[in-house]
Amino acid sequence: MLNTEGQTHLSSPNDLDNFWMPFSANKAFKKDPQLIVKSEGIWHYNHKGETILDGSSGLFCCPLGHTRKEIIDAVHQQMSTNDYVPPFQIGQPLSFEFANVLSRILPEHINHTFFVNSGSESVDTAIKIASAYHWSQGDHQRTRWVSRSRAYHGVNIGGLSLSGMARNRMQFPTTMPNVSHMRHTWTEECRFQPGQPSKGKDLADDLEIIAETYGGHTIAACFVEPIAGSTGVLVPPVGYLEKLRQICDHHGILLVFDEVITGFGRTGQPFASQSFNVTPDILTMAKALTNAAIPMGAVAVKDHIYDTITQKAGNGIDLFHGYTYSAHPAACAAGIATQQVFQKENLLKKAQDLIPIFSKAMHALEDIPAVSDIRSYGLVAGIDVIPDPRGAGIRGGALQAELFKKGLHVKFTADAAIVAPAFVYGEEDIDRLAGLLRETLSTVKV
Ligand SMILES: Cc1ncc(COP(=O)(O)O)c(C=O)c1O
């Protein structure tokens, strides 16, 4: 049953019992496991020797394709010379080098980067940096946080509190207080629309209403994903992010863009902030930062935020926050190598060239009866399937499994498929991806 070609010692279903899989139906998986034993380029290979096309760049984190030699070599070299250095009070050169590399592609005036180990940590770190910024200015009234329904800001308590996905919160009744949620940006106008919806910018007035209700001077920060990714690719209406920026400026609220999915070329520019021409005060990132070879996240902040917090501290510790593995040498090496591949292979341009081909192929699926909506921007698309009458997510789960059997991995959230090809896809790979989606989604009886 578990033919893993000698790579592991798993030989019976009981051998799967000890590992508690995250965000997974453990019992169902262990009855019918799908183990990936090898990954290369845009392909996975499972334990039955079958080939699976990676249609979501892993979890939107491998835009360069899998097992890139340049990254492996850089990590190997780093691990052989300087495997670990405590990041508190002493340092290692690659963390400074990597922050310099990032500041060349980050939006203007965002030049200071704090490294963490995941997207969830980046969001909770951003909450703490925003708090510390206001505290450093003697502004102790800003204890309210704003985010949006259908937001996903990771799984740590801060990010979970900001998130707007009921199912993710249900088991965890203790969250951060003083969080207000704006409405999400999906409206009927968006249905089957590629790119930014033309209407809906006034949904940003929700922030003004929250400011009027609680006092703008009590709000520390407003967190949004420029494109809400995990709940199915909700693209911001034209003018919406600009309006949020204006309202934040008016009330002294920090604007935080959670670019954990949208960072590193997914929208056709290094960051969505540049695609939409709106600059936040704080920007979180994680996926694609190291092409997922080594876990890493980061928070980048505007110069005045860094200056305010560090000046207040004088020669003492400025931010009482950090992780044992912050700026781990292996992760920095992987991140720098990832950026070198981006440059060498002109991958941003490649992504830009692929966007119209991808968008056309995804939106061509709209005639399938089970498909109720398709949204896209850059190299990410959300395809909604009409839910099974027995409940949300049942059909999505079944379709994910069926696609996997047919040779395509696509991430589903409930009944939305989130498609996000690697930037190294060719046109023929997009055809194959769209073909497999059509073949499977067309079988659904509605
Ligand atoms: C916008 C956003 N923020 C945060 C996270 C959490 O990242 P991680 O799973 O690395 O903790 C995600 C993950 O999908 C995300 O999409």
The ligand as a Tripos MOL2 file, in Angstrom:
@<TRIPOS>MOLECULE
LIG
   16    16     1     0     0
SMALL
NO_CHARGES

@<TRIPOS>ATOM
      1 C1         -2.6270   36.4980    3.5780 C.3       1 LIG1
      2 C2         -2.0550   35.4370    4.4680 C.ar      1 LIG1
      3 N1         -1.5520   35.7870    5.6490 N.ar      1 LIG1
      4 C3         -1.0010   34.8710    6.4810 C.ar      1 LIG1
      5 C4         -0.9550   33.5530    6.1320 C.ar      1 LIG1
      6 C5         -0.3490   32.5420    7.0700 C.3       1 LIG1
      7 O1          0.8350   32.0510    6.5570 O.3       1 LIG1
      8 P1          1.4860   30.7090    7.1530 P.3       1 LIG1
      9 O2          0.6080   29.5830    6.7420 O.co2     1 LIG1
     10 O3          2.8520   30.6850    6.5430 O.co2     1 LIG1
     11 O4          1.5620   30.8670    8.6370 O.co2     1 LIG1
     12 C6         -1.4690   33.1520    4.9020 C.ar      1 LIG1
     13 C7         -1.4450   31.7360    4.4890 C.2       1 LIG1
     14 O5         -2.0780   31.3170    3.5600 O.2       1 LIG1
     15 C8         -2.0510   34.1160    4.0550 C.ar      1 LIG1
     16 O6         -2.5730   33.7790    2.8780 O.3       1 LIG1
@<TRIPOS>BOND
     1     1     2 1
     2     2     3 ar
     3     2    15 ar
     4     3     4 ar
     5     4     5 ar
     6     5     6 1
     7     5    12 ar
     8     6     7 1
     9     7     8 1
    10     8     9 2
    11     8    10 1
    12     8    11 1
    13    12    13 1
    14    12    15 ar
    15    13    14 2
    16    15    16 1
@<TRIPOS>SUBSTRUCTURE
     1 LIG1         1 GROUP 0 **** ****
